């Protein structure tokens, strides 16, 4: 795979540009999410005014969660899919926006895929199965993200690559599959938009996962998870909201397992910056009993062997030099407080370890605890810039 960085965005936008102003994506009506006292997270009646300004916005009201009829491979299960799942054509009719949001059936495996197209000709693709962003193509045609060559896109095994979910569990568990069920379930589309500015449309899509027979077989709580993916001119923005719709408290851990394409992970030119001095859990010696360390190096490299480290309470931004003179910034704008760095080295089959590095936005060292009616919000911005 030709790494994206040869055609990367030439300049970088400061974090102050992430929120607010004409491009603020908050404030749309999502029935079932309570209005909070904080204006930054309010999902309330003020939505109607914003929605009337929004170019092509299409939203589906979220009503009380009913138990969908689901089929699962087994109790611990591999798949989670509603039997009455709408077709790609039905989704396109309801949520498609000309030149901005397209919903199609993928030729590989027949999965439903959403394609977001920016006016600058950049594109992002995501699948409803697992709510996985699998591609973020720059205007010049190169992809920032990486998908493993052995992915089947069959709706059975999780899609390994892009930006998969780890929810409601990061890592192994005796109650559910590794990294939870979020990446094994088919999410549904509940909204789409081309943003408030008709001259510079920034397409987005809203996906939802809620509790059902399959999820309750492993994690017996009522919840709603809403995932918004927005394609901006210079960045990919993703936001995960988790709402406790149960009558009892629950806790969870979560991560966005971003696979970023690099030129050659064995090269010292491929390196992660911004973690020096941070405490981390080294999972390589014993994944079940990771050793606590302090990062003493200016950069993390991948040529010597497996890297599997959970950095705790990191700075908002972590940088990955991809080996071509460009870098990817993974900015944990909200909610995510930890950073996971992973490269399997030669332990991976097929041997594609030199093609990617994972820099993951995580909330794992301190699980999120939600009481009834409470919500948690995690936001990440991924951008590309020249050195």
C-alpha positions as CSV (number, residue, x, y, z in Angstrom):
1,X,0.0,0.0,0.0
2,X,1.3,3.4,-0.9
3,X,1.4,5.5,2.3
4,X,-0.8,8.6,2.4
5,X,1.8,11.0,3.6
6,X,3.2,11.7,0.2
7,X,0.1,13.8,-0.4
8,X,-0.5,15.0,3.1
9,X,-2.1,18.3,4.0
10,X,0.6,20.9,4.0
11,X,-0.4,22.9,7.1
12,X,-1.9,22.2,10.5
13,X,-4.9,23.8,12.2
14,X,-4.6,24.6,15.9
15,X,-6.8,22.8,18.4
16,X,-8.8,26.1,18.9
17,X,-10.4,25.5,15.6
18,X,-11.9,22.2,16.6
19,X,-15.0,23.5,18.4
20,X,-17.7,26.1,18.1
21,X,-18.6,28.7,15.6
22,X,-20.4,28.0,12.4
23,X,-19.1,24.5,12.3
24,X,-20.2,23.4,15.8
25,X,-21.9,20.0,15.3
26,X,-23.6,19.8,18.6
27,X,-27.2,20.6,19.4
28,X,-29.2,18.2,17.2
29,X,-32.3,16.4,18.5
30,X,-31.6,12.9,19.7
31,X,-34.7,11.8,21.6
32,X,-33.7,9.8,24.7
33,X,-30.6,11.8,25.5
34,X,-31.5,14.2,28.4
35,X,-30.8,17.9,28.3
36,X,-27.9,18.7,30.6
37,X,-27.2,21.8,32.5
38,X,-23.9,22.3,30.6
39,X,-24.5,24.0,27.3
40,X,-21.6,22.2,25.8
41,X,-23.4,18.9,26.0
42,X,-27.1,20.0,25.8
43,X,-29.2,18.1,23.3
44,X,-32.4,20.0,23.7
45,X,-35.1,22.2,22.1
46,X,-32.5,24.6,20.7
47,X,-31.8,21.9,18.2
48,X,-34.7,22.9,16.1
49,X,-33.2,26.3,15.3
50,X,-29.9,24.8,14.4
51,X,-31.4,22.1,12.3
52,X,-33.4,24.6,10.2
53,X,-30.0,26.2,9.3
54,X,-28.3,22.9,8.6
55,X,-27.8,22.1,4.9
56,X,-29.4,18.8,4.1
57,X,-29.6,17.5,7.7
58,X,-31.6,14.3,8.1
59,X,-32.3,13.0,11.5
60,X,-34.2,10.0,12.8
61,X,-35.8,10.4,16.2
62,X,-34.4,8.1,18.9
63,X,-37.3,6.7,20.9
64,X,-37.4,4.4,23.9
65,X,-35.2,1.4,23.3
66,X,-37.2,-1.7,22.4
67,X,-35.6,-5.1,22.3
68,X,-34.8,-5.9,18.7
69,X,-35.0,-9.4,17.4
70,X,-31.4,-10.5,17.0
71,X,-29.5,-13.6,16.0
72,X,-26.1,-14.3,17.5
73,X,-23.5,-16.9,16.6
74,X,-23.5,-18.1,20.2
75,X,-23.9,-16.6,23.7
76,X,-20.4,-15.1,23.7
77,X,-20.9,-14.7,20.0
78,X,-19.3,-13.3,16.9
79,X,-22.0,-11.3,15.3
80,X,-24.9,-9.0,16.2
81,X,-27.3,-7.9,13.6
82,X,-30.9,-6.9,13.6
83,X,-33.2,-9.2,11.5
84,X,-35.1,-6.1,10.2
85,X,-32.0,-4.2,9.2
86,X,-32.8,-1.7,6.5
87,X,-31.1,-2.1,3.1
88,X,-28.5,0.2,1.8
89,X,-31.0,1.5,-0.7
90,X,-33.5,2.3,2.1
91,X,-30.8,4.1,4.1
92,X,-29.8,6.0,1.0
93,X,-33.4,7.2,0.4
94,X,-33.7,8.4,4.0
95,X,-30.2,9.7,4.8
96,X,-28.4,10.2,1.5
97,X,-27.3,13.8,0.7
98,X,-26.3,14.6,-2.9
99,X,-22.5,15.0,-3.3
100,X,-21.9,14.6,0.4
101,X,-23.4,11.4,2.0
102,X,-23.9,8.1,0.1
103,X,-25.0,4.8,1.5
104,X,-24.1,1.8,-0.6
105,X,-23.8,-2.0,-0.5
106,X,-20.2,-3.1,-0.5
107,X,-19.2,-5.5,-3.2
108,X,-17.2,-7.4,-0.6
109,X,-19.6,-9.4,1.6
110,X,-22.6,-7.2,1.0
111,X,-22.1,-5.0,4.0
112,X,-23.6,-1.5,4.1
113,X,-21.1,1.3,3.8
114,X,-21.4,5.0,4.2
115,X,-19.2,7.3,2.0
116,X,-18.7,10.9,3.1
117,X,-17.4,13.2,0.4
118,X,-15.9,16.7,1.2
119,X,-16.0,19.5,-1.3
120,X,-12.2,19.4,-1.4
121,X,-12.5,15.8,-2.8
122,X,-11.4,14.0,0.3
123,X,-13.5,11.0,1.3
124,X,-14.1,8.8,4.3
125,X,-15.8,5.4,4.3
126,X,-17.3,3.6,7.3
127,X,-19.2,0.3,7.7
128,X,-22.3,-0.1,9.8
129,X,-20.9,-3.5,10.9
130,X,-18.8,-2.4,13.8
131,X,-19.2,1.3,13.0
132,X,-15.7,1.1,11.6
133,X,-14.1,4.0,9.7
134,X,-12.0,2.1,7.2
135,X,-10.7,4.8,4.9
136,X,-9.8,8.5,5.0
137,X,-8.6,9.4,1.5
138,X,-6.8,12.8,1.0
139,X,-7.8,15.0,-1.9
140,X,-4.8,13.7,-3.9
141,X,-5.9,10.1,-3.5
142,X,-3.8,8.7,-0.7
143,X,-5.3,7.0,2.4
144,X,-4.4,7.9,6.0
145,X,-5.8,4.7,7.5
146,X,-4.8,1.1,7.1
147,X,-6.9,-2.1,6.8
148,X,-5.3,-5.5,7.1
149,X,-5.2,-7.5,3.8
150,X,-6.9,-10.6,5.4
151,X,-10.1,-8.7,6.4
152,X,-13.2,-10.6,5.0
153,X,-15.9,-7.9,5.2
154,X,-18.3,-10.8,5.8
155,X,-20.1,-9.5,8.9
156,X,-18.7,-12.4,11.0
157,X,-15.3,-11.3,12.2
158,X,-14.5,-7.7,13.3
159,X,-12.9,-5.5,10.6
160,X,-9.3,-5.3,11.6
161,X,-8.1,-1.9,10.4
162,X,-9.2,1.7,10.1
163,X,-10.7,3.0,13.4
164,X,-12.5,0.1,15.1
165,X,-14.3,0.4,18.4
166,X,-13.4,-1.2,21.7
167,X,-16.6,-1.0,23.7
168,X,-17.7,-1.7,26.5
169,X,-14.4,-3.4,27.2
170,X,-10.8,-2.7,26.3
171,X,-8.7,-5.9,26.1
172,X,-9.7,-9.4,27.3
173,X,-12.6,-10.2,29.5
174,X,-14.1,-13.3,31.0
175,X,-17.6,-12.1,30.2
176,X,-17.3,-11.1,26.5
177,X,-15.0,-11.3,23.5
178,X,-11.7,-9.2,23.5
179,X,-12.4,-5.5,23.1
180,X,-16.1,-5.9,23.7
181,X,-19.1,-6.3,21.3
182,X,-19.3,-2.9,19.8
183,X,-17.1,-4.0,16.8
184,X,-19.2,-7.1,16.3
185,X,-22.6,-5.4,16.1
186,X,-24.3,-3.7,13.1
187,X,-25.0,-0.2,14.1
188,X,-27.9,1.8,12.5
189,X,-27.9,5.2,10.9
190,X,-30.0,7.8,12.7
191,X,-28.9,11.0,11.1
192,X,-26.8,12.7,8.4
193,X,-25.7,16.2,7.6
194,X,-23.7,18.4,5.3
195,X,-23.1,21.0,8.0
196,X,-24.5,24.5,8.5
197,X,-22.4,26.3,5.8
198,X,-23.7,25.6,2.3
199,X,-20.6,26.9,0.7
200,X,-18.3,24.6,2.6
201,X,-20.3,21.4,3.4
202,X,-18.7,19.1,5.9
203,X,-20.5,15.8,5.7
204,X,-21.3,13.8,8.8
205,X,-23.2,10.7,9.8
206,X,-24.7,9.6,13.1
207,X,-24.8,5.9,14.0
208,X,-26.4,4.3,17.0
209,X,-26.1,1.0,18.9
210,X,-28.4,0.1,21.8
211,X,-28.8,-2.8,24.1
212,X,-30.4,-5.9,22.8
213,X,-30.6,-9.7,23.5
214,X,-27.1,-10.2,22.2
215,X,-25.4,-7.4,24.2
216,X,-27.4,-8.3,27.4
217,X,-26.2,-11.9,27.2
218,X,-22.7,-10.5,28.0
219,X,-23.3,-7.1,29.6
220,X,-26.8,-6.9,31.2
221,X,-27.4,-3.1,31.0
222,X,-29.6,-0.8,29.0
223,X,-27.6,1.8,27.0
224,X,-27.4,3.9,23.9
225,X,-24.2,4.6,22.1
226,X,-24.1,7.3,19.4
227,X,-21.2,7.7,17.1
228,X,-20.7,10.7,14.9
229,X,-18.2,10.8,12.1
230,X,-17.5,14.2,10.5
231,X,-15.2,14.8,7.5
232,X,-13.7,18.3,7.8
233,X,-11.4,20.0,5.3
234,X,-8.3,19.2,7.3
235,X,-9.2,16.5,9.7
236,X,-11.4,13.5,10.5
237,X,-13.5,14.1,13.6
238,X,-15.2,11.3,15.5
239,X,-17.3,11.5,18.6
240,X,-18.7,8.7,20.8
241,X,-21.6,9.3,23.3
242,X,-22.7,6.7,25.7
243,X,-25.9,7.1,27.6
244,X,-27.0,4.9,30.6
245,X,-30.7,4.2,29.9
246,X,-30.8,1.6,32.7
247,X,-32.2,1.9,36.2
248,X,-28.8,1.0,37.7
249,X,-25.2,2.2,37.5
250,X,-22.7,0.6,35.1
251,X,-19.1,1.1,34.2
252,X,-17.1,0.5,31.0
253,X,-13.8,1.0,29.3
254,X,-13.4,2.0,25.6
255,X,-10.9,2.9,22.9
256,X,-10.8,3.9,19.3
257,X,-8.2,1.4,17.8
258,X,-6.8,3.6,15.0
259,X,-4.6,1.9,12.4
260,X,-2.5,4.5,10.7
261,X,-0.6,3.6,7.5
262,X,3.2,4.1,7.6
263,X,6.1,3.7,5.1
264,X,8.0,1.1,7.1
265,X,7.4,0.5,10.8
266,X,10.9,-1.1,11.1
267,X,12.5,2.2,10.2
268,X,13.6,4.7,13.0
269,X,11.9,7.4,10.9
270,X,8.5,5.9,12.0
271,X,8.1,7.0,15.5
272,X,5.6,8.2,18.1
273,X,6.2,11.5,19.9
274,X,4.7,13.2,22.9
275,X,4.9,10.4,25.5
276,X,8.2,11.0,27.3
277,X,7.8,11.1,31.0
278,X,4.4,9.4,31.0
279,X,3.6,6.3,33.0
280,X,2.6,3.3,30.9
281,X,1.6,-0.3,31.3
282,X,3.9,-2.6,29.2
283,X,1.8,-5.6,28.2
284,X,4.6,-7.4,26.3
285,X,6.1,-9.4,29.2
286,X,2.7,-10.5,30.5
287,X,-0.5,-9.2,29.0
288,X,-2.5,-10.2,32.1
289,X,-0.1,-8.6,34.5
290,X,1.4,-5.6,32.7
291,X,4.5,-4.0,34.2
292,X,4.3,-0.3,35.1
293,X,7.0,1.8,33.5
294,X,7.9,5.4,32.8
295,X,8.7,6.4,29.3
296,X,12.3,7.7,29.2
297,X,12.7,8.0,25.4
298,X,11.8,11.0,23.3
299,X,10.2,8.8,20.7
300,X,8.7,5.3,20.6
301,X,10.0,3.1,17.6
302,X,9.0,-0.3,16.4
303,X,12.0,-2.0,14.8
304,X,13.1,-4.2,17.7
305,X,10.0,-6.1,18.5
306,X,6.4,-6.1,19.7
307,X,5.1,-2.9,21.2
308,X,1.9,-3.0,23.3
309,X,1.8,-0.1,25.8
310,X,-1.0,1.7,27.5
311,X,0.1,5.2,28.4
312,X,-1.9,6.8,31.3
313,X,-3.2,10.3,31.6
314,X,-1.4,11.5,28.4
315,X,-1.4,14.9,26.8
316,X,-4.3,15.6,24.4
317,X,-2.1,15.3,21.3
318,X,0.1,12.4,20.2
319,X,2.1,12.5,17.0
320,X,3.1,9.7,14.7
321,X,5.8,10.3,12.1
322,X,4.9,8.0,9.3
323,X,8.4,7.9,7.6
324,X,7.8,10.1,4.6
325,X,8.3,13.6,6.1
326,X,4.7,13.9,7.3
327,X,3.0,13.2,10.6
328,X,-0.4,12.3,11.9
329,X,-1.7,14.0,15.0
330,X,-4.2,12.1,17.1
331,X,-5.9,14.6,19.4
332,X,-8.0,13.5,22.3
333,X,-10.2,16.5,22.4
334,X,-12.6,15.2,25.0
335,X,-13.2,12.3,27.3
336,X,-10.3,10.0,26.2
337,X,-7.5,10.4,28.7
338,X,-5.1,7.5,27.8
339,X,-3.2,6.5,24.7
340,X,-2.4,3.0,23.5
341,X,0.5,2.4,21.2
342,X,0.6,-1.0,19.4
343,X,2.5,-2.7,16.7
344,X,2.6,-6.5,16.5
345,X,6.0,-6.8,14.8
346,X,6.5,-10.4,13.5
347,X,3.8,-11.9,15.7
348,X,1.1,-11.0,13.2
349,X,-0.1,-13.3,10.4
350,X,-0.2,-12.2,7.6
351,X,3.1,-10.4,8.1
352,X,1.9,-6.8,7.4
353,X,3.3,-5.2,10.6
354,X,5.6,-2.9,8.7
355,X,2.6,-1.2,7.0
356,X,0.9,0.3,10.1
357,X,1.1,1.6,13.6
358,X,-1.8,1.9,16.0
359,X,-2.1,5.0,18.1
360,X,-5.3,4.6,20.0
361,X,-7.5,7.0,21.9
362,X,-8.5,5.3,25.1
363,X,-10.3,5.5,28.4
364,X,-9.0,2.4,30.2
365,X,-7.0,3.3,33.3
366,X,-10.0,4.6,35.1
367,X,-13.3,3.1,33.8
368,X,-16.2,5.4,33.0
369,X,-18.9,5.1,35.7
370,X,-22.4,6.2,34.6
371,X,-25.5,6.5,36.8
372,X,-29.0,6.2,35.4
373,X,-29.5,8.9,32.8
374,X,-25.9,10.0,32.8
375,X,-23.8,10.2,29.6
376,X,-20.1,10.2,28.7
377,X,-18.7,11.9,25.6
378,X,-15.4,11.1,23.9
379,X,-14.1,13.1,20.9
380,X,-11.0,12.6,18.7
381,X,-9.6,14.6,15.9
382,X,-7.1,13.1,13.4
383,X,-5.1,15.5,11.2
384,X,-2.1,15.3,8.9
385,X,0.7,17.8,8.4
386,X,4.2,18.2,7.0
387,X,7.2,18.4,9.3
